[in-house]
Amino acid sequence: MTNPINRSPRAGADGTAPAAATPVRVLVVEDETIVAMYLTDMLEELSYEVCGVAANAADALKIAERERPALALVDIGLAGPQDGIETAQALRERFAVGSIFMSGASDPVLLERARAAGPHGFIQKPYDERQLKTLLNNAAPRH
């Protein structure tokens, strides 16, 4: 089964090869460097283009303005004055960027706040490549 995000057009009637599919651009918003590197590697192996990595809300918004990602993977527990939930809301409102939340948290109040922000999904730490792939594929048609 093909990835709906990266589906390429079929060969033309003249037998020419199809144009290469343009990878979906994803912004990673994660303040732990090792985790951000791991996610970047995982996304690239899944044929997504990581257009930036941000450790805080301000950097995420700057990158989104410049790079225009289709989707953001956002850690709920970002350090700084804005958490990941507020960051995802700002990305959606300013740049129409959908988000998938990442978290190791189990606080019901925090998780309810995250649900109210309208994410495309959640992925629980530690990350599983199959789970991430499923979430990305499900989020794709919405972009």
N, C-alpha and C positions, 0 to 999 in steps of 0.2 A: 504494500500500500504506500502511496506517495505521501509526502508531507504536504498538506494543503498550503502551507506558507511558501514553500520553495518549489511549488509545482511549475514546471517549465512548459511553454507551449509545445504542441506537437510539431513534427516536421511538416514543412509546407508541401503542397501538391507537387512542386517541382523537385522534391527530394532533398532540398537543402536541410541542413541540420538546424534544429531549433536554437533560438537564442538562449544564452546561458541565463539561468534564473538569478534574479537579484536577491541576495540573502536579506532576511529581515534584520533590521537594525535594532539592537537591544542595548539599553543603558543599564549598567549594574550599579546599584546604590547600596554600598556595603562598607562599613567603617573598619572592618578587620581585613587587613591586607592579604593574609593567607587565604581567607575565605573568598575574597574577591578574585584572586588569581585562580583558585580552584573553579569557581563559577565561570570565569572567562574561558578557561580551557574546555570545560564541559560544553559551553555554548558553541564554541568554535568547532568542536568535534561533531556537534549536532547540526552544523552548517548554518549557524546564525552569525551575524556580524556584530561584534561588540564595538559600539561606536564611542564608548567612554565608560570610565569607572569613576564614581564619585564617593567620597567618604562622608559627605554632609549635604544638607539641603541646598545651600547656596551653590556649591559646585554642581550638584545635579541639575539645577535650573539653568546654570550657565551652559553646561554641556547640551542640555535639551534644546536650548534656544539655537545653538550653533549647529548641532548634528541632526536634530529632528528624528529621534528614535521612534519606532512604531510601538515599542513596549519597554517597560522598565521592570527589573527585578529589584525590589526594595526591601531592605531589612527594616522591620518595624522598630527595632531598638537602636536607632542611630543616636550617636552622641551629638550633643549640641543643642541649640535652642529649639530646633524643630525635629520632631521624631519622624520616623518613616511614614507614618500615616498622614501627617500634615504635608510631608514632601510629596507623597503620591497624589494627594488632592490638588496641590499646586501644579504638578506636572499635567494632570488631567485638565484642570481649568485653563491653564495658560497655553498648553501645547497639544492638547488632545492625546496625551500619551496614557495608555492603559497600563495598569500595574499588576504584578503578581507579588504578593507579600511573602517574605521569608521571615521565619521567627523560630526561636527556641522557647518563647514565652508560653506560659499556660494560664496566665492571669485572665479570668473570664471578662473582666471589665475592659482590658486592653484589646482582647480579641473581638469583643462586641463593637468597640470603636472602629477596629479595622474592618469588620464586616460592613458597617454603616458607610464606609468610604467607597464601597462599590468596586472592589478589586476583581480581576479576572480569575483569581484563585489564591491559594495559600500553599506554601511548601514548608514543611517542618524540618528544622535542623535535627540531625545531620541530613544533608541533601542526598537524594537518590536520583540518579540520572534518568531512570525510567519515569519516575514521578514528574520530574522537571520537563521531560520531553512531552508527556501527556498534557501537562498544563499549558505549555507553549503551543502545542497543536490545537488545543481547545480555544486558546485566546486568539489565534491567528485569524479566523474568519471575521472577527470583530474589528479588524484593522484594514 
